Amino acid sequence: MNLFRNIQDLRQYLKQERLKAALEGKVLETGFVPTMGYLHEGHASLLREARRNNDLVVLSIFVNPIQFGPNEDFERYPRDEAKDLQLAEQEGVDAVFLPSVGEMYPAQTLTKITVSQQLTGGLCGASRPGHFDGVTTVVSKLFNIVEPERAYFGQKDAQQVAVITQMVKDLNMPVQIVPCPIRREEDGLALSSRNVYLAPAEREAALVLSRQLLHVQELINEGGTLTAGEAKETLLHAFTAEPLAEVDYVEVVRFPGLQPLGDSERIAQDGEVLVAVAVKFGSTRLIDNVILSKKGV
Ligand code: AMP
């Protein structure tokens, strides 16, 4: 497994690998998995999907400062490079890109990528202003550095998938965005690097998210006629009954357009509907979601 901290070195390596393949009359296809590290089974599932469908797998680990707000957890975001490299090795990653902040953002950086508020203004964008500009800017930079054929993103960050898919389409970026399902602990908690912040009682309380989302999903799959308003009410009721939970948002929107459903609109009448929640447990903000469709999930 090859490790790179400089953009130039990674580019050189990729160029050589592509040239080697070309000399053998082959096209080397690259699958890319961008992450912020502190890797878990959710990240591993993306790496496995990339491994299955590409000749070369590139993983990036970069805690991107510009996607964190001033009062967020950039400084204390968990990091464990040695453990991450072990997991990457196990998953058969070919190259890991571990740039410093200075490497990604030299002193004079005057450009950013912004996707319209129509996609970035609601859900997580409402409580984290500027967050998606940080995400789209760093992902664009990484795409330009790695030039992958495919890039893998978790549906756990459903809005991120919608925003990046739109960006790639609008800017004609030659990369296919591959969304991958949410990976969960056995008890249902969506895997997240931030779960490590949770005190035992908060972790127990946090199970309300997956339990209630599953409940809503079951109501729909059983052919129920749940409206968006009823779904939100069910979730809000359960979350507010949990003393350790502080609701940030509970939303029902179309996917991937992210237009909110009216309260009286039935879910799963046509197309896909995203039921997304963000809830704080102590100082830890967790997100979770389900995507529902007429055909079931
Ligand atoms: P992060 O390191 O949190 O920025 O996440 C890197 C990538 O892993 C993103 O595409 C996330 O959506 C994805 N990811 C994070 N948690 C999960 C999970 N539980 N299941 C599937 N993908 C995930």
Boltz pocket constraint, residues with backbone or C-beta under 6 A from the ligand:
constraints:
  - pocket:
      binder: B
      contacts: [[A, 34], [A, 35], [A, 36], [A, 37], [A, 41], [A, 42], [A, 43], [A, 45], [A, 46], [A, 152], [A, 153], [A, 154], [A, 155], [A, 156], [A, 157], [A, 180], [A, 181], [A, 182], [A, 183], [A, 184], [A, 190], [A, 191], [A, 192], [A, 193]]
      max_distance: 6.0
